[in-house]
Each structure stands twice: as structure tokens, then as C-alpha cells.
Amino acid sequence: MENDLAQLSRETGGGRQAAARVSTLVSVAVNVLLSTIQIGVGLFARSSALVADGVHSLSDLVADFVVLLANRYSHKEADEDHPYGHFRFETAASLVLGVLLLAVGIGMLWSSALKFRDPTLIPRVHLVALWVALIALVAKECLFRYMLRIARRVKSSMLVANAWHARSDAASSLVVALGIVGNVSGLPLLDPLAAALVGFMVLKMGWEFGYEALQDLMDRGLEEAEVAAMRAVLSATEGVVNAHDMRTRKTGDLALVEAHLLVDSHISVSEGHQVALQARQNVLARFPVADVTIHIDADHADGPANLGLPSRENLLALTNAALGERRLQLSQLRAHYLEGEVELDIFLSPNEADLAAVIRRQPLPVSALRLFVELPPSSAGGNVS
């Protein structure tokens, strides 16, 4: 499993990591420029809404650095401390982004509330603030569209979260522009009101991102439709009677899957393992899954009813007790535990063929006894007695 996860980390990490790094660095450059201009012009033009928008842009820088950090570590290969890989680093980064947005939104609301306490102290905003707000609106909307296109191409929820963070900036710049227009037109309360609306928008988006990330960190499963599709793929695998008791949990943008597969009770352990390998590979090839754990169940094998049945070692001891000095080996017996009963297969070499009659006379605690005798090398086929 570790080799598979290591390979998956490299495959998903190459292009995605490069795309995330480039798009985030573009966001850093845009936000550095915008926050500097917005805060500087906002203070000069006496616009609390523009200053609040500048602080929002400044918070984006912190968010960008969180994304860069997560992008660096989420694609590390699995190790002893993290046997399932580091995919959830992206989820943790999305949670940090959500908390950051919550903090920024609360700060904006608090600042606006202070302005509403004494509206007479609200100054008239200079018109230059409107132009800066419009420029910021266009820049942030373009940044959002660019980042969302990259995020969808590489299928990264963390980058999607960061892209929508940029969209919240564009929406906030629009509200700020409207607030400045109202202030310039003789309605001074519209400027702090715009800052408050921006605060509500940021607060809502922070809650959504934080809640979704927290659910994933608490092992939220996949949507039922996707689980059903995986179950269908497992059930369609040759040798599988049906798939049941499936459990899934998200890890970053991938998922961990556990499933029980019902197979014919009479197949060998190695064949059951082969069926499990093929079923696992079918799921890995069709779905964004980090790993699949398969448990093989025998058809018509009721677990509680089989408790207390004799083991293969016990059956061997009972069989050998009647053979005198001659002994069979454990590898010559194959036991099948079916709904509270045991069926026993015994494989005899050509020079042990005479033991078949002796064994058949023994009162073994089995519901069915099958004896197989190998033919000499010069013969074809085999005998069953």
C-alpha cells in the first residue's frame, strides 16, 4: 500500500503542485499591490470601506502563504508517521483559510459598528477612493476566474477555496464602490454600511469553508451516488458475488475506501486474494481514491454459527489418529466453513491412495468429505474418491 500511495503522491503532486504554486504566487503579487494601494488611498480619501477592503486583501496574503505551505507538504510521500500520506494537509489548510476569513469578517463588523455609534463623525469620502475600488473590483474578478480555472483543472479543493476567497474580494470591492458612491452623494452612512456588508460576506464564506473542511477532517464519507458507483464496480469484478459493508472517508481531494467482498466459499485463499487485487485495481483506475482496503467474505459462511467448529489442525489430528504410523500433512487438508458446518477436502499422493478407504471409515465431525488422489506423472487427469 505504501508503494501505491507513494506513486499516487508523485502522480498527483507533479502538475498540481506546480499549478498551485504558480497561481498562488500570482495571487500574492496582486494582493500585495492592491492592499498597499487600497489602504494608502483609503486613509487619504477617508474611506473606512476602502481601508476595510485593503485589510481584506492583506488577509489574502496570509491565506496565500497558507496555501503555499499546504501545497508543499500535502504531496509528500507516505512515511512511518503518516502511512496514508499527507493528503489531508490540504483539508487542514482549507480549515485555516475558513478561520482566517471568520476573523477578518468579525473585525470588519466591529469596525463598522463603531462608526454607526456616532454617524456625525463619518467624513466625506474623496472621489479617488471610488476609482481605486473599481480597479480593485476588476483585478480581483480577473484573479478569481484565473485561479478557479487552474483549481478545476488540477481538481484541488484547497485551490477552489482560495479562488472563491478571491471572488469574495471582488464582491466586497463592488459593495465598497457602491458605498463610496453613496457617501459622495451625501449619504455618509453608506461607507461604513458597505464595510459591514463586506464583513458579513467574508464571515459567511469563512463559515462555509471552515465547516466543510472540519467535516472532512472528521472522516466524512463520500456522497451516496459515488459510493453506489464504486459498489457497482466492485460487484462487477469477476469472482465477486457482491460488495457490501462499504465505508469511505475523505483525505484531501481523494478518498480512502473499505469494502467487504463476498466470494465462493470453495475457492483457495490465493484465488480470493487475486479477486481482491483485481477489485481494488478497478476502483483505483476509475475513481479519485488514495487506497482501497478489501476484506474477503466466504459465501454462505455465517460468522457466529461457525464459532466453535473444529480447526483444520484438529481435523488433521483426528484423521492421523486412525492412520497409525503414517501421517498426512496440514497442507493436504482444505476445510470449508459453511453456515455452522465443515466440509473437508483431503489430497492424497499416489502412494497414499490406500489411505482413502481408512479415512472414509473415520467418524470425522464434517458435513462432507472429499478425497482427491493424484495420478502418477505418466497419467493424465486425476481421480476423486
matplotlib code that plots the C-alpha trace (Angstrom):
import matplotlib.pyplot as plt

x = [0.0, 2.8, 4.3, 0.9, 0.4, 3.9, 3.3, -0.1, 1.6, 4.1, 1.4, -1.0, 1.8, 3.7, 1.4, -1.0, 1.8, 3.3, 0.0, -0.9, 2.5, 2.2, -1.4, -0.8, 2.3, 0.2, -2.4, 0.4, 1.6, -1.9, -2.8, 0.4, -0.2, -3.9, -3.7, -0.9, -2.9, -6.3, -5.1, -2.9, -5.7, -8.4, -6.6, -6.0, -9.6, -11.1, -13.0, -13.4, -14.9, -11.8, -9.5, -11.5, -11.2, -7.5, -7.3, -9.3, -6.7, -3.9, -5.5, -5.4, -1.6, -1.7, -4.2, -1.8, 1.1, -1.1, -1.9, 1.8, 2.7, 0.0, 0.9, 4.4, 3.6, 0.3, 2.0, 4.8, 5.1, 3.7, 6.1, 6.0, 4.2, 1.7, 1.1, -1.8, 0.2, -0.2, -3.3, -5.2, -2.8, -4.9, -8.0, -6.3, -5.2, -8.8, -9.8, -7.2, -8.5, -12.0, -10.9, -9.0, -12.0, -14.1, -11.6, -11.4, -15.2, -15.7, -13.1, -14.9, -18.2, -16.8, -15.1, -18.3, -20.3, -18.1, -18.8, -22.5, -22.4, -21.7, -22.6, -21.7, -18.0, -18.2, -16.2, -17.0, -15.0, -12.8, -13.8, -10.4, -11.5, -14.2, -11.7, -9.4, -12.4, -13.4, -9.8, -9.7, -13.0, -11.8, -8.4, -10.0, -12.6, -9.9, -7.8, -10.8, -11.5, -7.8, -7.4, -10.7, -9.8, -6.5, -8.2, -10.7, -8.1, -6.0, -9.0, -7.9, -10.5, -7.9, -7.3, -11.0, -11.4, -8.6, -10.2, -13.6, -11.7, -10.6, -14.3, -15.3, -12.8, -14.3, -17.8, -16.6, -14.9, -18.3, -20.0, -17.3, -17.7, -21.4, -20.8, -18.4, -20.8, -23.5, -21.1, -20.0, -23.7, -24.5, -25.3, -22.2, -23.6, -23.3, -19.5, -19.4, -22.5, -20.6, -17.8, -20.3, -21.7, -18.3, -17.8, -21.0, -19.9, -16.5, -18.0, -20.4, -17.7, -15.3, -18.0, -18.7, -15.0, -14.3, -17.4, -16.7, -13.0, -14.0, -16.4, -13.7, -11.2, -13.9, -13.9, -17.0, -17.9, -18.4, -21.8, -24.1, -24.1, -20.3, -20.4, -23.0, -20.9, -17.9, -20.0, -21.2, -17.6, -16.6, -19.6, -18.8, -15.4, -15.0, -15.3, -17.2, -20.7, -21.5, -19.9, -21.2, -20.4, -18.6, -17.1, -15.4, -13.7, -12.2, -8.5, -7.8, -9.3, -9.1, -10.8, -10.0, -12.4, -13.1, -15.3, -16.3, -16.5, -18.4, -16.8, -17.3, -16.6, -14.7, -12.0, -8.5, -7.0, -4.7, -7.7, -9.6, -6.6, -6.4, -10.1, -9.4, -6.4, -8.4, -11.4, -9.1, -7.4, -10.7, -11.7, -8.3, -8.5, -11.9, -12.2, -10.1, -9.2, -5.9, -6.3, -8.9, -8.9, -10.7, -12.0, -12.9, -16.0, -16.9, -20.3, -22.7, -20.3, -22.2, -19.6, -21.4, -22.6, -19.1, -17.7, -16.6, -16.2, -13.0, -10.0, -8.0, -5.3, -7.9, -9.3, -5.7, -5.1, -8.4, -7.5, -4.0, -5.2, -6.6, -3.6, -1.1, 2.5, 1.6, 0.8, -0.8, 0.5, -1.6, -1.1, -3.1, -6.3, -8.6, -11.5, -14.6, -16.7, -20.3, -23.2, -22.2, -20.8, -17.4, -16.7, -13.3, -11.1, -8.1, -5.5, -3.5, -0.4, -0.4, 1.4, -1.2, -4.2, -4.7, -5.4, -8.6, -10.7, -9.3, -10.0, -13.5, -14.4, -13.5, -16.3, -14.9, -17.1, -17.7, -20.8, -19.0, -15.7, -14.0, -10.8, -8.6, -5.9, -3.2, -2.4, 1.1, 3.1, 2.6, -1.2, -3.5, -6.2, -6.9, -9.1, -11.6, -13.0]
y = [0.0, 2.4, 2.0, 2.7, 5.8, 7.0, 6.6, 8.4, 11.2, 11.7, 11.5, 13.9, 16.1, 17.0, 19.0, 20.0, 21.3, 23.4, 24.8, 25.6, 27.3, 29.5, 30.5, 31.3, 33.4, 35.4, 35.9, 37.1, 39.7, 41.0, 41.2, 42.9, 45.6, 46.0, 46.1, 48.7, 51.0, 50.4, 51.1, 54.1, 55.7, 54.7, 56.6, 59.6, 59.6, 58.9, 55.8, 53.2, 50.8, 51.0, 50.6, 47.5, 46.1, 46.7, 44.8, 42.0, 42.0, 41.9, 38.9, 37.2, 37.3, 35.2, 32.8, 32.6, 31.7, 29.0, 27.6, 27.6, 25.8, 23.2, 22.7, 21.9, 19.3, 17.7, 15.8, 14.3, 10.6, 8.3, 7.7, 5.8, 8.6, 9.2, 5.8, 7.1, 10.0, 13.8, 14.5, 16.0, 18.8, 20.5, 20.0, 21.5, 24.4, 25.0, 25.0, 27.6, 29.7, 29.5, 30.5, 33.4, 34.6, 34.4, 36.5, 39.1, 39.3, 39.8, 42.6, 44.4, 44.2, 45.5, 48.4, 49.3, 49.1, 51.7, 54.1, 53.7, 54.7, 58.3, 59.0, 62.7, 61.7, 59.9, 62.1, 62.7, 60.4, 61.7, 60.6, 58.9, 56.1, 55.1, 54.7, 52.6, 50.4, 49.9, 49.0, 46.5, 45.0, 44.3, 43.0, 40.6, 39.3, 38.5, 36.9, 34.8, 33.5, 32.7, 30.8, 28.9, 27.7, 26.4, 24.8, 22.9, 21.7, 20.2, 19.2, 20.8, 21.8, 23.9, 25.9, 26.2, 27.6, 30.1, 31.1, 31.7, 33.8, 36.0, 36.1, 37.3, 40.1, 41.1, 41.1, 43.2, 45.7, 46.1, 46.8, 49.2, 51.1, 51.4, 52.6, 55.2, 56.4, 56.8, 58.7, 61.1, 61.6, 62.9, 59.7, 59.2, 56.1, 54.1, 54.0, 52.1, 50.2, 48.9, 47.9, 46.0, 44.2, 43.2, 41.8, 39.7, 38.3, 37.4, 35.9, 33.7, 32.4, 31.7, 29.7, 27.6, 26.8, 26.1, 23.9, 21.8, 21.3, 20.3, 17.7, 16.2, 16.1, 14.2, 11.4, 12.5, 9.9, 10.3, 11.1, 8.1, 8.2, 7.9, 5.1, 3.3, 3.6, 2.1, -0.7, -1.5, -1.6, -3.9, -6.2, -6.4, -7.8, -11.4, -13.8, -11.3, -12.4, -9.0, -6.0, -4.8, -3.0, -0.2, 2.7, 5.8, 8.8, 11.8, 12.6, 15.9, 15.7, 11.9, 9.2, 6.0, 3.1, -0.1, -2.8, -6.5, -8.7, -12.0, -14.8, -18.5, -20.4, -23.2, -21.1, -21.1, -18.3, -17.3, -17.0, -14.9, -12.6, -12.4, -11.4, -8.7, -7.3, -7.0, -5.4, -2.9, -2.0, -1.5, 1.1, 2.9, 3.1, 4.7, 7.0, 9.6, 7.2, 7.1, 3.5, 0.6, -2.0, -5.2, -7.8, -11.1, -12.9, -16.5, -17.1, -19.0, -18.6, -17.3, -16.0, -16.6, -20.0, -21.1, -20.3, -23.5, -25.6, -27.8, -26.2, -27.7, -28.7, -30.6, -32.3, -33.3, -34.8, -36.8, -38.1, -39.1, -40.8, -43.6, -43.9, -45.4, -44.5, -42.9, -39.2, -36.6, -33.0, -30.0, -28.8, -31.8, -30.7, -27.9, -27.0, -25.0, -23.4, -23.0, -21.9, -23.9, -26.9, -28.0, -29.6, -31.2, -31.9, -34.2, -34.5, -37.8, -38.7, -41.8, -43.9, -42.8, -44.0, -46.9, -44.5, -43.3, -46.3, -45.9, -42.2, -42.6, -45.0, -42.5, -40.5, -37.1, -34.1, -32.8, -32.5, -33.5, -35.3, -35.3, -37.3, -36.5, -38.9, -37.7, -39.8, -40.9, -38.4, -40.5, -40.4, -37.5, -36.1, -37.1, -39.2, -38.2, -40.7]
z = [0.0, 0.8, -2.7, -4.2, -2.1, -2.9, -6.6, -6.3, -4.4, -7.2, -9.9, -8.3, -6.9, -10.1, -12.2, -9.4, -7.2, -10.0, -10.9, -7.3, -6.8, -9.9, -9.3, -5.7, -6.5, -9.0, -6.2, -3.8, -6.3, -7.0, -3.3, -2.3, -4.9, -4.2, -0.4, -0.5, -2.8, -1.0, 2.5, 1.4, -0.7, 1.8, 4.6, 2.3, 1.0, 4.5, 3.3, 6.0, 3.4, 1.2, 4.2, 5.2, 1.7, 1.8, 5.1, 3.4, 0.6, 3.2, 4.8, 1.4, 1.6, 4.8, 3.0, 0.0, 2.2, 4.0, 0.5, -0.5, 2.7, 2.3, -1.4, -0.4, 2.2, 1.1, -1.7, 0.4, 0.1, 2.8, 5.8, 9.1, 10.9, 8.0, 6.4, 4.4, 3.0, 3.7, 1.5, 4.5, 4.7, 2.0, 4.2, 7.2, 5.0, 3.9, 7.6, 8.4, 5.4, 6.8, 10.3, 8.8, 6.9, 10.0, 11.9, 9.2, 8.9, 12.6, 12.6, 9.7, 11.5, 14.7, 13.0, 11.2, 14.4, 16.0, 13.1, 13.5, 17.1, 16.1, 12.4, 12.7, 12.8, 9.5, 7.0, 3.4, 1.1, -1.6, -5.2, -5.8, -3.5, -6.0, -8.8, -6.6, -5.6, -9.2, -10.2, -7.3, -8.4, -11.9, -10.7, -8.2, -10.6, -13.1, -10.4, -9.3, -12.8, -13.4, -10.1, -10.4, -13.9, -12.5, -9.4, -11.5, -14.0, -11.2, -9.1, -5.9, -3.2, -1.5, -4.6, -5.2, -1.7, -2.4, -5.7, -4.1, -1.5, -4.4, -5.6, -2.1, -2.6, -5.9, -4.4, -1.4, -3.8, -5.6, -2.3, -1.3, -4.6, -4.1, -0.5, -1.7, -4.4, -1.7, 0.6, -2.1, -3.0, 0.5, 2.4, 4.7, 6.4, 3.2, 3.5, 7.0, 5.8, 2.8, 5.2, 7.3, 4.3, 3.2, 6.8, 6.5, 3.1, 4.4, 7.6, 5.6, 3.3, 6.2, 7.9, 4.8, 4.1, 7.8, 8.2, 5.0, 6.0, 9.5, 8.2, 6.1, 9.0, 10.9, 8.3, 6.4, 3.8, 0.1, -1.5, -1.7, -5.5, -5.7, -3.1, -5.2, -8.3, -6.5, -5.2, -8.7, -10.0, -7.1, -7.7, -11.4, -10.8, -11.9, -8.9, -6.7, -5.6, -4.2, -2.4, 1.0, 4.2, 2.3, 4.2, 2.8, 4.2, 2.5, 2.7, 0.9, -2.6, -2.5, -0.5, 1.5, 0.8, 2.8, 1.4, 2.1, -1.0, -0.9, -2.9, -3.5, -0.3, -2.1, -3.8, -2.5, -0.3, -3.2, -5.6, -3.1, -2.8, -6.6, -6.7, -4.1, -6.0, -9.2, -7.5, -5.8, -9.0, -10.8, -8.2, -8.2, -12.0, -12.1, -9.0, -7.2, -4.4, -2.4, -1.3, -1.1, 1.7, 0.7, 3.2, 1.6, 3.0, 2.1, 0.6, 2.9, 5.8, 8.9, 11.3, 14.6, 13.5, 12.7, 16.1, 17.9, 14.8, 14.7, 13.2, 10.3, 12.8, 14.9, 11.8, 10.9, 14.3, 14.2, 10.7, 11.6, 14.8, 12.6, 10.3, 12.7, 11.8, 8.5, 8.7, 6.5, 6.4, 7.1, 3.6, 2.3, 4.1, 3.0, 5.2, 4.1, 6.9, 5.7, 7.9, 11.0, 9.2, 7.9, 4.5, 4.3, 1.2, 1.6, -1.1, -1.3, -3.3, -5.5, -2.8, -0.2, -2.3, 0.1, 2.9, 1.3, 2.5, 6.0, 6.2, 4.8, 7.7, 10.4, 12.1, 11.3, 12.5, 9.0, 6.8, 3.6, 3.0, -0.4, -1.1, -4.1, -5.2, -7.6, -10.7, -11.4, -13.6, -16.8, -16.5, -17.4, -15.3, -11.7, -9.6, -7.0, -4.5]

ax = plt.figure().add_subplot(projection="3d")
ax.plot(x, y, z, "-o")
ax.set_aspect("equal")
plt.show()
